[in-house]
């Protein structure tokens, strides 16, 4: 009857080790989630800043764009900047 006690104790030890690895992985996951969240927020902020910069440039150049019936150089630059997701420098 006591023959399986050794096998059971080995399995119990392996379960404890696996639970320890799981706990360590969960802790590391929480740390990495914080880093990922921060990078995501920073990227969204950068995209919003570029959008606002392009929008303000379009408003600024609107007089030159509407001055004639031709497509102004500024309009082409604004559209290209918006398409490439970067503002004018």
C-alpha positions as CSV (number, residue, x, y, z in Angstrom):
1,X,0.0,0.0,0.0
2,X,2.9,2.4,0.6
3,X,4.5,1.7,-2.8
4,X,2.8,4.6,-4.5
5,X,3.7,7.2,-1.8
6,X,7.0,7.8,-3.5
7,X,5.4,8.4,-6.9
8,X,2.8,10.7,-5.3
9,X,5.4,12.8,-3.6
10,X,7.4,13.1,-6.8
11,X,4.3,14.3,-8.6
12,X,3.4,16.7,-5.8
13,X,6.9,18.2,-6.0
14,X,6.6,18.6,-9.7
15,X,3.3,20.4,-9.2
16,X,4.8,22.8,-6.7
17,X,7.7,23.6,-9.1
18,X,5.2,24.1,-12.0
19,X,3.1,26.5,-9.8
20,X,6.2,28.4,-8.9
21,X,7.1,28.8,-12.6
22,X,3.6,29.9,-13.3
23,X,3.7,32.5,-10.6
24,X,7.0,33.9,-11.8
25,X,5.7,34.1,-15.4
26,X,2.6,35.9,-14.2
27,X,4.7,38.4,-12.3
28,X,6.9,39.0,-15.4
29,X,3.8,39.3,-17.6
30,X,2.4,42.1,-15.3
31,X,5.6,44.0,-15.5
32,X,5.8,43.7,-19.3
33,X,2.1,44.7,-19.6
34,X,2.9,48.0,-17.9
35,X,5.8,48.6,-20.3
36,X,3.6,47.8,-23.3
37,X,0.8,50.0,-22.1
38,X,3.3,53.0,-21.6
39,X,4.7,52.5,-25.1
40,X,1.2,52.3,-26.6
41,X,0.1,55.5,-24.8
42,X,3.3,57.2,-26.1
43,X,2.7,56.2,-29.7
44,X,-0.9,57.3,-29.6
45,X,0.2,60.7,-28.2
46,X,2.8,61.0,-31.0
47,X,0.2,60.2,-33.6
48,X,-2.2,62.7,-32.2
49,X,0.5,65.4,-32.1
50,X,1.3,64.8,-35.7
51,X,-2.4,64.9,-36.7
52,X,-2.8,68.2,-34.9
53,X,0.3,69.6,-36.5
54,X,-0.9,68.6,-40.0
55,X,-4.4,70.0,-39.4
56,X,-3.0,73.3,-38.2
57,X,-0.7,73.5,-41.3
58,X,-3.7,72.8,-43.6
59,X,-5.6,75.6,-41.9
60,X,-2.6,77.9,-42.2
61,X,-2.2,77.1,-45.9
62,X,-5.9,77.2,-46.7
63,X,-5.6,80.8,-48.0
64,X,-2.9,79.9,-50.4
65,X,-4.8,76.8,-51.4
66,X,-8.1,78.7,-52.1
67,X,-6.4,81.8,-53.7
68,X,-6.5,80.4,-57.2
69,X,-8.3,77.5,-58.9
70,X,-5.0,75.7,-59.3
71,X,-3.6,73.2,-56.9
72,X,-1.1,75.0,-54.8
73,X,2.3,73.6,-53.8
74,X,1.3,73.9,-50.1
75,X,-1.8,71.7,-50.7
76,X,0.3,69.0,-52.3
77,X,2.8,69.2,-49.4
78,X,0.0,69.0,-46.8
79,X,-1.6,66.0,-48.5
80,X,1.7,64.2,-48.8
81,X,2.5,64.9,-45.2
82,X,-0.9,63.6,-44.1
83,X,-0.5,60.5,-46.2
84,X,3.0,59.8,-44.8
85,X,1.8,60.6,-41.2
86,X,4.5,63.2,-40.6
87,X,4.2,66.9,-40.1
88,X,6.2,69.6,-41.7
89,X,9.5,70.5,-40.2
